[in-house]
Amino acid sequence: MKHGKYPLIATFLVPPVLLYVVFVVSPYLQAFQISTTDWLGYSAEANPVGLANFKTLWRDEYVWNALKNNAVLLALVPVSTIVLGLFFATMLNMGGRKGRAGVAGVRGSAVYRTVYFFPQVLSVVIIALLWKEVYHPGKGLLTSAANGLGLAAPTWLGDPRTAFWCVLAVMIWSNVGFYVVLFGAAMSSVPREIYEAVLLDGASRLTTLWRVTIPLLWDTVQVAWVYLAIFALDGFILVQLMTNGGPNFSTDVIGVRMYDTAFGSETKFGYASAIGVVMFFLTLSVAVLALRIGKRDRIEYS
């Protein structure tokens, strides 16, 4: 049995590893190779151009505009989502009045938790189409509410001044519920006695969150930030379905720019692959920096 364990391990590991190499690693390598050509995506010819695509990308104002929008999303989406997630999770786990049972959440916390998590059961496509109707300038929910209050409603997704912030709000809304549940699960693993002792010492809820909860949940917060940063650097589906980068490129992001370059009227697959390579290294760098900067000593509790 001892001599037969390695063939058994290989039997279970080799097929998934091969599938991963063929369907994940191989496309990445092909993208690197295609980025050095002028391939149009449908032609049999792909002439090598070296780093010409990357030089063109460096001077492309549309790419820089998309990266600027991604930078704003990177600065706001993770922070806003984590702050809201921690706040709601705190209220659901220790926001109620102290009673005989000790620290407890607000009344109806199970219902609130279900409501917050509900967007996670919807596909991103449904969320995008749903909010596109909410933002409809004629019959949308927000427009009707503004008209009912006697206010002049903007065109929301049709106005370059508001479109980006409307998409940003949807990104935060669609993610908060998941992190409420994630942080809530992490908080539930912390002994209640710790919170009870801190509150008995006179600490406020905000102080408890800042001084106790966040340090104990730091690993979870760090992982959440990495995931949300990757989401902010992508944001392709929501933007593509809600605004397609418009109006006037005000909501354009690097994922939409890559898609339009590859499948638009010019079908520049080589140039789009160069954008994808830049996006790959940018995402990898952000993830590594987040893990390095946020690294701290692990706090143990029992």
C-alpha positions in Angstrom: 0.0 0.0 0.0 2.9 2.3 0.8 4.5 1.8 -2.6 1.1 2.3 -4.3 0.2 5.7 -2.9 2.3 7.8 -5.4 0.5 6.3 -8.5 -2.8 6.9 -6.7 -1.9 10.5 -6.0 -0.7 11.0 -9.6 -3.9 9.5 -10.9 -5.9 12.1 -9.1 -3.6 15.1 -9.6 -2.4 14.8 -13.2 -5.8 15.2 -15.0 -6.8 18.4 -13.1 -3.3 19.8 -13.5 -3.4 19.1 -17.3 -6.8 20.7 -17.6 -5.6 23.8 -15.7 -2.5 24.0 -17.9 -4.5 23.6 -21.1 -7.4 25.9 -20.3 -5.8 28.5 -17.9 -2.0 28.7 -18.3 -2.0 28.1 -22.1 -4.3 31.0 -22.9 -2.2 33.3 -20.8 1.0 32.3 -22.6 -0.8 32.7 -26.0 -1.9 36.2 -24.9 1.7 37.1 -24.2 2.7 35.8 -27.7 -0.2 37.5 -29.5 0.6 40.8 -27.9 3.8 41.0 -29.9 2.0 40.6 -33.2 -0.4 42.6 -35.4 -3.0 39.8 -35.5 -6.5 41.0 -36.3 -8.2 38.0 -34.8 -9.7 36.5 -38.0 -6.8 36.5 -40.4 -4.3 33.7 -40.8 -1.4 36.1 -40.7 0.1 37.4 -37.5 3.2 39.5 -38.2 5.6 40.0 -35.3 5.9 43.7 -34.3 7.9 43.3 -31.1 7.0 45.9 -28.4 5.2 48.2 -30.9 1.8 47.5 -29.4 3.1 48.4 -25.9 4.6 51.7 -27.2 1.3 52.6 -28.9 -0.5 51.7 -25.6 1.7 54.1 -23.7 0.5 57.0 -25.9 -3.2 55.9 -26.0 -5.3 58.5 -24.3 -8.3 56.2 -24.2 -6.3 53.5 -22.3 -5.1 56.1 -19.8 -8.6 57.4 -19.3 -9.8 53.8 -18.6 -6.9 53.3 -16.2 -7.8 56.6 -14.4 -11.4 55.3 -13.9 -10.0 52.0 -12.6 -7.8 53.9 -10.2 -10.8 55.7 -8.8 -12.6 52.4 -8.4 -9.6 50.9 -6.8 -9.5 53.7 -4.3 -13.2 53.7 -3.4 -14.8 50.2 -4.0 -12.6 48.2 -1.6 -12.7 50.8 1.2 -16.4 51.6 0.9 -17.4 47.9 0.7 -15.2 46.8 3.6 -16.4 49.7 5.8 -20.0 49.0 5.1 -19.5 45.3 5.5 -17.8 45.7 8.9 -20.5 48.1 10.1 -23.4 45.9 9.1 -21.7 42.8 10.4 -21.0 44.5 13.7 -24.6 45.5 14.0 -25.8 42.0 13.2 -23.5 40.4 15.7 -23.0 42.8 18.6 -25.2 45.8 17.8 -28.1 44.9 20.1 -28.7 45.8 23.7 -26.7 43.9 26.3 -28.9 41.5 28.2 -28.6 38.3 30.2 -27.3 36.5 27.1 -24.5 39.0 26.8 -23.5 40.7 23.6 -26.0 40.1 20.8 -27.0 41.4 17.4 -29.9 43.6 16.6 -33.4 42.2 16.5 -34.2 40.4 13.3 -30.5 40.0 12.4 -31.2 36.8 10.5 -33.7 38.6 8.2 -31.2 41.5 7.7 -28.5 39.0 6.9 -30.7 37.4 4.2 -31.6 40.8 2.7 -28.0 41.9 2.6 -26.9 38.6 1.0 -29.7 38.6 -1.6 -27.7 40.3 -4.4 -25.2 37.4 -4.3 -27.8 34.9 -5.5 -28.3 37.1 -8.6 -26.0 36.9 -11.6 -24.0 40.0 -12.5 -25.9 40.3 -15.7 -29.2 40.4 -13.9 -27.8 43.0 -11.5 -26.6 45.2 -14.3 -30.0 45.0 -16.2 -31.9 45.5 -13.0 -30.1 48.7 -12.1 -30.1 49.9 -15.7 -33.9 49.9 -15.3 -33.7 51.6 -11.9 -31.6 54.4 -13.6 -34.0 54.6 -16.6 -34.4 58.4 -17.2 -38.1 58.1 -18.0 -39.7 55.3 -16.0 -36.9 54.3 -13.6 -37.5 54.0 -9.9 -35.0 56.8 -9.0 -36.5 59.2 -11.6 -40.0 58.5 -10.5 -39.0 59.1 -6.8 -37.3 62.3 -7.7 -40.3 63.5 -9.7 -42.7 62.6 -6.9 -40.6 64.8 -4.6 -40.8 67.6 -7.1 -37.0 67.4 -7.9 -35.4 67.5 -11.3 -33.9 64.1 -11.8 -30.7 63.8 -13.9 -30.4 61.3 -16.7 -28.2 59.1 -14.5 -26.4 56.8 -16.9 -26.8 59.3 -19.8 -24.9 62.1 -18.1 -21.1 62.0 -18.0 -21.2 63.8 -14.6 -23.3 61.1 -12.9 -22.8 57.9 -14.9 -19.5 56.8 -13.3 -20.9 57.3 -9.8 -24.0 55.4 -10.6 -22.0 52.4 -11.7 -19.7 52.8 -8.7 -22.8 52.6 -6.4 -24.0 49.4 -8.1 -20.5 47.8 -7.6 -20.6 48.6 -3.9 -24.2 47.5 -3.5 -23.6 44.2 -5.3 -20.7 43.3 -3.1 -21.5 44.5 0.4 -23.8 41.6 1.3 -21.2 38.9 0.7 -18.7 40.7 3.0 -21.3 41.2 5.6 -21.7 37.5 5.8 -18.0 36.9 5.6 -17.1 39.3 8.4 -20.1 38.1 10.4 -18.8 34.5 10.2 -15.4 35.7 11.3 -16.8 37.7 14.2 -18.9 34.7 15.4 -15.6 32.8 15.9 -14.3 35.4 18.3 -15.2 34.5 21.9 -18.1 36.6 23.3 -16.2 37.1 26.5 -13.7 39.4 24.7 -16.5 41.7 23.6 -18.2 41.6 26.9 -15.0 42.5 28.8 -14.3 45.4 26.5 -17.8 46.8 26.7 -17.8 46.4 30.5 -14.7 48.5 30.6 -16.7 51.3 29.0 -15.5 51.1 25.4 -18.0 52.4 22.8 -19.1 50.3 19.8 -16.9 52.2 17.5 -13.9 51.8 19.8 -14.6 48.1 20.0 -14.8 47.8 16.3 -11.5 49.7 15.7 -9.5 48.3 18.6 -10.8 44.8 18.9 -12.8 43.5 15.9 -10.6 44.8 13.1 -7.3 43.5 14.6 -8.8 40.1 15.3 -10.3 40.0 11.8 -7.3 41.5 10.0 -6.6 38.4 7.9 -10.2 38.3 6.6 -10.1 42.1 5.9 -6.9 41.7 4.0 -8.3 38.9 1.8 -11.4 40.9 1.2 -9.4 43.9 0.1 -7.4 41.8 -2.4 -10.6 40.4 -3.9 -12.3 43.8 -4.1 -9.2 45.3 -5.6 -9.2 42.7 -8.4 -12.9 43.4 -8.9 -12.3 47.1 -9.1 -9.5 46.6 -11.7 -11.9 44.6 -13.8 -15.6 45.7 -13.5 -16.1 44.6 -17.0 -19.5 43.0 -17.0 -21.3 45.8 -15.0 -19.8 48.6 -17.1 -20.2 46.8 -20.4 -23.9 46.1 -19.8 -24.9 49.3 -18.1 -23.0 51.9 -20.1 -20.5 50.2 -22.4 -18.0 52.8 -21.3 -20.1 55.8 -22.1 -21.3 58.4 -22.2 -18.2 60.1 -23.7 -16.0 57.4 -22.2 -16.8 58.6 -18.7 -17.3 55.1 -17.4 -14.7 53.3 -19.5 -12.5 50.8 -17.7 -9.6 48.8 -18.9 -11.6 45.6 -19.4 -14.1 47.3 -21.6 -11.3 49.0 -23.5 -9.7 45.6 -24.1 -13.0 44.1 -25.3 -13.8 47.0 -27.7 -10.3 46.9 -29.1 -10.5 43.1 -29.8 -14.2 42.8 -30.9 -14.9 46.4 -32.1 -14.8 47.6 -35.7 -11.0 47.4 -35.9 -10.6 43.9 -34.3 -7.0 44.5 -33.1 -6.4 41.3 -31.2 -2.7 41.9 -31.0 -3.2 45.3 -29.4 -6.0 44.1 -27.2 -3.7 41.3 -26.0 -1.1 43.9 -25.1 -3.8 45.7 -23.0 -4.5 42.3 -21.4 -0.9 41.7 -20.5 -0.7 45.2 -18.8 -3.9 44.4 -17.0 -2.4 41.1 -15.8 0.7 42.6 -14.4 -1.2 45.5 -12.9 -3.6 43.2 -11.1 -0.8 41.0 -9.9 1.1 44.0 -8.6 -1.9 45.3 -6.7 -2.5 41.9 -5.1 1.1 41.4 -4.0 1.4 45.0 -2.7 -1.8 44.6 -0.7 -0.6 41.4 0.9 2.8 42.9 1.7 1.6 46.2 3.0 -1.1 44.6 5.0 1.1 42.0 6.5 1.2 42.0 10.3 1.6 39.7 13.3 -1.2 37.3 13.7 -3.3 37.8 16.9 -4.1 34.6 18.7 -7.1 34.1 21.0 -8.6 31.2 22.7 
